[in-house]
Structure formats: structure tokens, C-alpha cells
Amino acid sequence: MTILVTGATGNVGSNVVEQLLKRGADVRALVRDPSKASFPNDVEVVQGDMRDVDLLRRALSGVSTLFLLNGVVADEYTQALITLNLAREAGIERIVYLSVIHSDIYVNVPHFAGKFGVERMIEQMGLGATILRPAYYMDNEITIMDVVTNFGIYPMPIGEKGLAMIDARDVGEIAVLELIRREQSAIPLPINRINLVGPDTLTGKDAATIWGDVLGRPITFPGNDTAGFEQNLRQFMPGWMAFDMRLMAERFLTDGMLPDAGDVDRLTSMLGRPLRSYRDYVAQIVD
């Protein structure tokens, strides 16, 4: 039985592939350019694109379980719906979908609203799936490390409500646990949703303090300038994406990314260990 991993070369996807192999699963990785993919020989690499129906149909052939991860692209919603329809056509009844926490609350943020639409399709069409809803990834902090270390500020406008940041390695491991659970079940399992959160809910000031502790010097949090945040992002991403990220940041300010009661205990029990902390993650990337 074969598990197909989409987004296999990304941060979470590559983690999923690695951990599936450790558990002895048969893994097929969907990639746009196989010549650029670097996987162990045990991984079956297939070329495909979620906009190419023919290639995707071939990639799904003979697959028992699907891990569906979409990048933030302009047609993310369409890509996900095409993939799920083709998976249903191929008779795949075991799915793990990587959505996002509060997809039903951040309704004006394009990539959140798109993921919530995918969740609704999964539910309405009765697809057997685990819907994973991760909060903000700690791994995003790699992109701001130079700003923090060179200018002494924590620049992300994450607000005062707090974000329950999670390490992408924990996301990948929980995804694998759900993939294996569904793969090994004698019958397709019903839909379930899991919030993926870290052990701490942090504000901008909290994050700056932790960076300061790790670096051994003061790091300040200058505030929540979402318009400036958008303009900075436009230097290295399309305007539509930068605006999407601004809208997300504005929801950080009004709503935060807060865990539900019992989320942390549930994840700790699943993993059999504590969730990775933000402090440890910052210390790791600084080192």
C-alpha cells in the first residue's frame, strides 16, 4: 500500500517523507521536477502538478492514502479541489489534509478561506480524512533572524492576543501518525480535526524577550505596523501574497491564534513527548 505525499520537497512535506520511511511505509513523493528532488532510494518520485490533471491522475494511481499539502499560491483552492476529486475518482478513502487553525474565523484572509472551503468539501462529500489545523510555524522565524540579530528588533506584527507557535517537525510527525493510523485501519475512518499548536502562546513582546534571552542582549518589539509589514514583503513576493499576509497579520491582532482547551495535552499524548518550545527553536537557529 502506497502513501502519496504532495508538497514533498517543502519543510513539512520533506519531514513527512522522512518520518514515513522511518516507520517502514511505502512512500510516493509528488514533485514538479524530479531532477531537483533529493530523496532516499526507497522513495518513489513521481512528476506532477496539481494543475495538470493527467499527471496527477497517474500519480494517484495505486495510492491507498493521500497527504494533501498545498503551497500558498493564487490558485491554491482550485488545486486542492482538483486533487481531492481525482483522489475520490481513484478510490482513495484515506486522507490527511493540512489546513490551518482558525480557518473558519480568518474568513477574509484568502489562503485561510480557501483552506476552509477545502474542509467543507471534505465534509460534504464524506471523504475519510484527518484535517490538521496548524497555528503559526516557528520556522517562519528563520526569515527574520537577520533583522533580529542585526537591528535588535523583533519585526513580526503578531500582536498582543498571542500565537501558539508550532515547530514544523512536530507538524510532520503528527501528520505521519495520522497517515499511519488511517493506512493501517481495516476500514476508512471518519473525519476528525486536530489543532496543531505549540506549548506556549506568545505575544510580540514575549517573542522579543525570548530572542533577547537567547542572544544575551535586549531585543525590542516595535509594534504592529501591518502596512509596513506588507510593504516589506512586497520586496520579495507578489503583491497579492504580501496583501494576503497583511490580512493574516491583522487577524493576529484582533483574534490571535489560540489553542482550544486540551489541545496541548492531546498532542503531547499523541507524540509521547513534550512539544518543541519556541525558546529551544530560537536557540537552535541562532546556534
Long-range contacts (C-beta under 8 A, 24 or more apart in sequence): 1-26, 1-64, 1-65, 1-183, 2-26, 2-27, 2-28, 2-44, 2-62, 2-63, 2-64, 2-65, 3-27, 3-28, 3-63, 3-64, 3-65, 3-66, 3-67, 3-179, 3-183, 4-28, 4-29, 4-30, 4-59, 4-60, 4-63, 4-65, 4-66, 4-67, 5-29, 5-30, 5-67, 5-69, 6-30, 6-50, 6-66, 6-67, 6-68, 6-69, 6-70, 6-83, 7-69, 7-70, 7-71, 7-98, 8-37, 8-39, 9-36, 9-37, 10-69, 10-71, 11-137, 11-139, 11-168, 12-69, 12-98, 12-168, 12-171, 12-172, 12-175, 13-67, 13-69, 13-172, 15-168, 15-169, 15-171, 15-172, 15-173, 16-67, 16-69, 16-172, 16-175, 16-176, 16-179, 17-43, 18-172, 19-172, 19-173, 19-176, 20-176, 20-179, 20-180, 23-176, 23-180, 25-179, 25-180, 25-183, 28-59, 28-63, 30-56, 30-59, 50-79, 50-80, 50-82, 50-83, 51-75, 51-78, 51-79, 51-82, 53-82, 53-86, 56-82, 56-83, 56-86, 57-86, 57-89, 57-90, 60-86, 60-87, 60-90, 60-92, 61-90, 63-87, 63-90, 63-92, 64-92, 64-94, 64-183, 65-92, 65-94, 65-95, 65-96, 65-179, 65-182, 65-183, 66-92, 66-94, 66-95, 66-96, 67-95, 67-96, 67-98, 67-175, 67-179, 68-95, 68-96, 68-97, 68-98, 69-98, 70-98, 70-115, 72-111, 72-241, 72-244, 74-238, 74-240, 76-111, 76-114, 76-115, 77-114, 77-117, 77-118, 80-114, 80-115, 80-118, 81-117, 81-118, 81-121, 84-118, 84-121, 84-122, 84-125, 84-127, 87-127, 88-125, 88-127, 93-127, 93-128, 93-188, 94-128, 94-129, 94-179, 94-182, 94-183, 94-185, 94-188, 94-189, 95-122, 95-127, 95-128, 95-129, 95-130, 95-182, 96-129, 96-130, 96-132, 96-175, 96-178, 96-179, 96-182, 97-122, 97-129, 97-130, 97-131, 97-132, 98-132, 98-134, 98-171, 98-175, 99-131, 99-132, 99-133, 99-134, 100-133, 100-134, 101-133, 101-134, 101-135, 101-164, 101-195, 101-196, 101-197, 101-257, 102-133, 102-251, 102-255, 102-257, 103-133, 105-251, 105-255, 106-247, 106-248, 106-251, 106-255, 108-247, 108-251, 109-244, 109-247, 109-248, 109-251, 110-240, 110-244, 110-247, 111-244, 111-248, 112-248, 112-251, 119-193, 122-191, 123-191, 127-191, 128-182, 128-188, 128-189, 128-190, 128-191, 129-191, 130-178, 130-181, 130-182, 130-189, 130-191, 130-192, 130-193, 130-194, 131-191, 131-192, 131-193, 131-194, 132-171, 132-174, 132-175, 132-178, 132-193, 132-194, 132-196, 133-193, 133-194, 133-195, 133-196, 134-166, 134-171, 134-196, 134-197, 135-163, 135-164, 135-165, 135-166, 135-195, 135-196, 135-197, 135-198, 135-257, 135-259, 136-163, 136-164, 136-165, 136-166, 136-252, 136-257, 137-165, 137-166, 137-167, 137-168, 137-171, 138-165, 138-166, 138-167, 138-168, 138-198, 138-276, 138-278, 138-281, 139-167, 139-168, 139-281, 141-281, 141-282, 141-285, 142-285, 145-285, 145-286, 148-211, 148-215, 148-219, 149-215, 149-286, 152-217, 152-218, 152-219, 152-220, 153-208, 153-219, 153-220, 153-221, 153-222, 154-204, 154-207, 154-208, 154-211, 154-219, 154-220, 154-221, 154-222, 155-222, 155-229, 155-232, 156-204, 156-207, 156-229, 156-249, 157-204, 157-223, 157-224, 157-225, 157-226, 157-229, 157-249, 157-252, 157-253, 158-202, 158-203, 158-204, 158-207, 158-224, 158-249, 158-252, 159-203, 159-204, 159-224, 159-249, 159-252, 159-253, 159-254, 159-256, 160-203, 160-204, 160-205, 160-253, 161-203, 161-252, 161-253, 161-254, 161-255, 161-256, 161-257, 161-258, 162-201, 162-202, 162-203, 162-206, 162-256, 162-257, 162-258, 163-201, 163-202, 163-203, 163-252, 163-256, 163-257, 164-197, 164-198, 164-200, 164-201, 164-202, 164-257, 164-258, 164-259, 164-263, 165-198, 165-200, 165-202, 165-278, 166-196, 166-197, 166-198, 166-275, 166-276, 167-198, 167-275, 167-276, 167-281, 169-276, 170-196, 170-198, 170-267, 170-271, 170-275, 170-276, 171-196, 173-271, 174-267, 174-270, 174-271, 177-270, 177-271, 194-266, 194-267, 195-259, 195-260, 195-263, 196-267, 197-257, 197-259, 197-263, 197-264, 197-267, 197-275, 198-275, 198-276, 198-277, 198-278, 199-264, 199-274, 199-275, 199-276, 199-277, 200-277, 200-278, 201-256, 201-257, 201-258, 201-259, 202-278, 207-278, 210-278, 210-279, 210-282, 211-282, 213-279, 214-279, 214-282, 214-283, 214-286, 215-286, 224-249, 224-253, 226-250, 226-253
